[in-house]
Amino acid sequence: MPRIKVKLAAMGVALCVFTISGCGESNEPSGTPMMPTISIQEANRLVDDYMEQGRRALSPDARLADDFRKDKMACDDPNDQGPKGRFFATRDAEVVGLPGGNPETGFAPLRTWWQANGFLVTTDNGRAVYAEHTSNGFRMSLEANDEGKVYLGVSSPCVWPSGNPEPKE
């Protein structure tokens, strides 16, 4: 009789562990937990804020022209292999009014601002510099093309529209 109780207890523990381990997970193959995020509205506000701060860091006289703005793009192939149904916000704009003739010389102030504001440079080849915020996953870039034009970009990480995971339909 004691052996049966031990087996039943072991099965009960195994069932509890299995049930608890499935809580909060997505239906995605990766099994990534469906964690809350900021909302897409907040992501857009932060993208705009980082664009403005980046512009000011480059030069108080700099202006953003030919703004390419996407307020809500699907994270169909997110880098984090997370669940579908999330979106990201992105902005890119040409930076005009930078001092000096060589566009790359204007990159140093933004690198300095990034360092002081929680961004880590991930790529720097002289004509293109990319950085990611170490705590919130926002990314920024600064690129110069062969025509001497400079472009500033910001994108948010993948977020849920309302900030909370959306149920599967």
N, C-alpha and C positions, 0 to 999 in steps of 0.2 A: 504494500500500500504506500509506503513512503516514496518508493521509486516513481510511482504515478504522480504523486504530488510534486516531486522535483521536476519531472518532465513537463507537467502542466505549468508550473511556475516559470520554467525556462522559456516555454512557448509564449507565455504571457509577456515576459520581459522582451523577447524578440519582437513580438507584435507591437508593443509600445514604442520600442526604439525605431522600428520601421515607420510607424505612423508619424512620430514626431519628426523624423528626418525628412519627411516629405512636405512638412508645413512650409509655406512661403516660397516654394519653388515654382518655376515656370513650367510650362509644357514643352519648352524648347529642349532640343537634344543636349544642350550644354548643361541644363539643370541650374542655370544661373538664377539666384534668388531675385524675385521681382521687388526691388527696393524702391521706396519713394525717392523722388528727385525734386528739384525746383520745377516750377511750371514753365511752359514755353513762353508765357508772358514775361516771367522773371528772366528767363534766358535771353530774350530780346532786349530787355532793359540793360542787362549786364553787357551784352554785345555792343550796344550803342555806347555805354559808358566806357568800355575798354577802347573803342574806336576813338572817342574824344580824348581820352587820356593819352593814347598813343600819338595822336596828332599833336597835342600840346607838348609831349615829350620830345618830338622831333623838332618842332620849332613853334613858338607862339604865332608866327606869321604864316605857318603852313595852313593850307585849306584842303578839304577833301572834294574831289570832283568825280563825275561819272560814277556815282555810287551804285553798286550792284548789291541789292538787298533781297534776301530770302528770309521771311519771318518764320516759315515752318516747312522744313524739308524732311522727308521720311528717312529714318535711319534703317534703310533696307539691308545694309551690310555693315553694321556697326563694328568698330575695331574691338570692342570688348566682348564680342560674341553674345551679347545680351538679347533679351526677348524683343520681338517685333512689336510695333505699335507705338514706338517712341519717335521723337522728332528732334531736329536741331535747328538753330538759327545761325545765319552767317551774313557777313558784310565784307565787301571788298571795295576799295576806292583808290583812285589815283591821288597821290599826295602832290600838290602843287605849291610853289612858293618856298621850297627849301633853299637855304643859303648854300652858296658854293657851286662849282661846276660839276664835280664828281659826285654822283648820287650816293655812292657807297660811303662817303665821308659823313653823310648825315645819319648813318645807321647807329653810330656810337651812342647818341643820347637815348635811343630807344632801348638798346641793350642795357644801359645803366638803369633806366626806369624799370625794365623787366626784373633786373636783379634786386632792386629795392622793393618790388611789389609782388614777390612770390612766384615769379615765372622762372622757368629753367630753360635755357637755350638747348634745343634738341638737335638742330642742324644749323650750320653756319658755313657757307661756302664763299662768302664775300659779297656775292650778288643777291643772295637770298638767305634770310635768317628766319628760323622758326622757333617758337617757344611755346611751352605749355605751363599753365598755372599748376603749381604742385598740390594745391588742396582742392580745387574745384574742376579741373580738367578743361578749362577754356583754353583755346589755342589762338596764338597771334602769329602773323607773318609779315615780313617786310621784304619786298623783292624789287630789283631794278632790272629793266629789260635793256636790250641793245640800243634802243632809241633814247635812253637816258630817263625814261619815265620810272617813277617809283610808285609801288602799290602797297597799301596797308590792308591787312585782312584780319578778321576775327571770326571765330566760330565757337559755338557752345558745344558741350558734350551732348550726348543723346539724353533727352528728358521725356517724361510722360507729359501729355498735354496739360493735365490739371495738377501734376506733381505726384499723383498717386497711380500705381499700376492699374491699367485698364483690364477689366475682365475679358476673357476670350469669349467670342460669340459662337 
